[in-house]
Amino acid sequence: MKIAVAGTGYVGLVTGTCLAERGHCVTCVDVDENKIKMMESGKSPIYEDGLEELMQKNHAAGRLSYTTDYQAAYCDADAIFIGVGTPELPDGSADLHFVMGVARQIAESVQKDCLVVVKSTVPIGTNDEVEKLLKECVNGRVNIEVASNPEFLAQGTAVRDTLNASRCVIGTESKNAESVMRAIYEPFGIPIVSVNRRSAEMIKYASNDFLALKISYMNDLANLCELVGADVKAVAQGMSYDERIGRRFLNPGIGYGGSCFPKDTKALRSLAADLGYELKTVSAAIEVNQMQQIRLFTKAEEMGIELEGKKIAILGLAFKAGTDDLREAASLKNVPLLLEKGANLVAYDPVAQDNFIRRFPEGQQGSGSIHYVHSAKEALQDADLCFVYTEWPEFVSLTPSDFIKTMKSPVVFDGRDIYQPEEMKNAGITYIGIGR
Ligand code: UGA
């Protein structure tokens, strides 16, 4: 099938590449010329395991191309996927500016009947709005329908998650749209859940917000575990054997970040509020997360630790391991707090460092300073304190003696609970984790 994909971010580019890998003829469209040139030369503009190889393979096979010329890409496509961003507006609602902009471009370009597939995470009812706009603009010239096809890939495992998705949710309002969607995903051999458009839109928010709630619940419990003398990791393990609870997303830490959970929790809460309904569970998840993201900093303050003039190793800047993405990363909240206190930070992240430097350039920052190095051990050298914000394997594999040998005074704040408290304490390290 001839498919165009609007947007070459995590969702659009991975979707386009995987559709090509499954045999479709795909054109990825983006407004950014530099990105297009980069992709044409075989480079991925985002860090995502296995993506670049798959882009190169499918580009060479003639199934995957890139362009800024949206008219050429949309005019004769059988299906057009919209995978552009829906960032958060100041009131927490989703900004649909990019989605609607692409819809207008599609309407002015299409010359044959086609299906527009909304992959971006959009508030319930948006697909109806997109269809209305498209139909008004094409004015009967061609037949355009809209299907909702929410995305469930996680950054860092995006290619794997797409090719072997747990399910493909398709939301349609006609037999024709449903059969086109089934034909697109037939080569993936994954379970297809076919529902109406509003339910499909809701499934996306319901899934993300449930996972965010699960994490905030564990973080809330972790804070209570500290007060009652329980170990939240052990508690999570004990819970995980119950299949109704499951093993995954029970890891407490410094709160959830990324481009999805923070945004999608606020968007659903805002959508509910607009309808006069208070979504209390999701509000609680948001509130817990806001406190949790600076939990380590609060603990340092509560312990009366003097931060001014201290050399502090920062291990990890990305919002989670496996990505270079900094959106809503706990590091973005904590680094300014530490700098404000006059700390001298030595930061290291194996992948997200360059993106971070653009926000916090090397050198003096107010009364503190930030300096970047190229390994965890370099960051730890002569440090007074260490804060771990991301669970990169390189950090997980550090042993107590790595901290003892390199740091000036081994005080470790472990925001991901990746070290064993007993081992750390027995080695003479002042160890502060989450919930234990
Ligand atoms: C999330 C969902 O997992 C995807 O299914 C969804 O498609 C995606 O959002 C999206 O809407 O596009 P992602 O944000 O890439 O994916 O990352 P996750 O692996 O879900 O992690 C989100 C945050 O939760 C990270 O900061 C992570 O460190 C944190 N987390 C995750 C925890 O604190 N504890 C856990 O047990 C799991």
Boltz pocket constraint, residues with backbone or C-beta under 6 A from the ligand:
constraints:
  - pocket:
      binder: B
      contacts: [[A, 121], [A, 151], [A, 152], [A, 153], [A, 154], [A, 155], [A, 156], [A, 208], [A, 211], [A, 215], [A, 248], [A, 249], [A, 250], [A, 251], [A, 252], [A, 253], [A, 254], [A, 255], [A, 256], [A, 257], [A, 258], [A, 259], [A, 260], [A, 261], [A, 319], [A, 320], [A, 321]]
      max_distance: 6.0
